[in-house]
Amino acid sequence: MTFPDPDRMLGCLLGGAIGDALGAPIEGRPIAEIRAKHGAAGLTEYSDARVRAGAVTDDTQMTLFTAEALIQASIRERSKGIGGAAPGLLQAAYLQWLRTQGEEFPDQDFGGGWLFAQPEMHERRGPGKTCLSALHTIAARRRPYVPVGGIEEPINDSKGCGGVMRAAPAGFPFSPRVPGGVADCRRAAFAMGATSAALTHGHPSGYLSAGVLAATVWGLLRGADLADALDAARTVLESYAGHEETSASLDAAVALARDGAALTPERLETLGGGWTGEEALAIGVCAALAVRDGAPADVVRRALRLAVNHSGDSDSTGSICGNLLGARYGTAALPGHWQAGVELRRVIVQIAADAALEFGPDAPTDPTTDDVPMSWHTRA
């Protein structure tokens, strides 16, 4: 078992942001309208129709808050020798995100890390209604580090895609420091992905889809092929109660991906609109699997265009597809002009570097005391 590849971690975050930015201007637009405006091939490059070319949405914002919270959780565990803080830190991080969206809620002490301090994070970018309502419920209790929602005690019955679209970084940790073998680490990644989503989305299809994405990313970052990583994640999925809807959606996605280059937006839409967790995951997975021939950069380009050109939640399906492809191939496969033009690139690169350091083989320690340096505590 190996540590996650640093370039693939960056690829996962950048790929997700690129897919998010590519799909955002056409989110919810009928495919006929997309073709009428952009041509028979649909949207093929960034557009300024929504905010500005390359602009991301809440999908990327919340993904970055997920990554930072998990870095903080790992630092705390290494420093104190005890785990279990991740759910509370994730919840507090999502409350920080809620504040960046200009939402008013009762004052509470949820800290504020490096990410919250970045001014470009403080832009409202189409936040999902379920995320907003769940986080307002949490904020009303004024206990930011005590999780309200969870798999055992659902906060609601939502299966919206707002849980899965932010879950990819849950596949970053869980390397040799975790007791047990590969299967245990993959299961831990799945559980963390599901837990992160269940904070705001209480339906099994809302949080199990997030578990699948996290566990698949976990395998990709450690060198697995996409089909193999997905199969392994699905084995974990089937051990959870309420998995049937997500499993059926993935069955349909894998079957449809066999169409390969012949796959059309109309056929892709038979998987749904991507508004729910299992549908968004299925569309992202299908697009990533369907494009098989060509150099990695060509595969990524065609797959992301396929993932966003449909009548549904194009930014979320593009983000999930980008997470998977970036984790599979790394940054060299992401088209350079898309990397250069995507919003928050500087922030994404820094968060990925921090994750690579904390989750890698040489996490920061003081050489004289073996303690975690205070500078690293405050940096995260």
Secondary structure by P-SEA (a helix, b strand, c coil): cccccaaaaaaaaaaaaaaaaaacccccccaaaaaacccccccccccccccccccccaaaaaaaaaaaaaaaaaaaaaacccccaaaaaaaaaaaaaaaaacccccccccccccccccccccccccccaaaaaaaaaaaaaccccccccccccccccccccccccccccccccccccccccaaaaaaaaaaaaaaaaacccccccccaaaaaaaaaaaaaaacccaaaaaaaaaaaaaacccaaaaaaaaaaaaaaacccccccccccccccccccaaaaaaaaaaaaaacccccaaaaaaaaaaaacccccaaaaaaaaaaaaaaaacccccccaaaaacccaaaaaaaaaaaaaaaaccccccccccccccaaaaaac
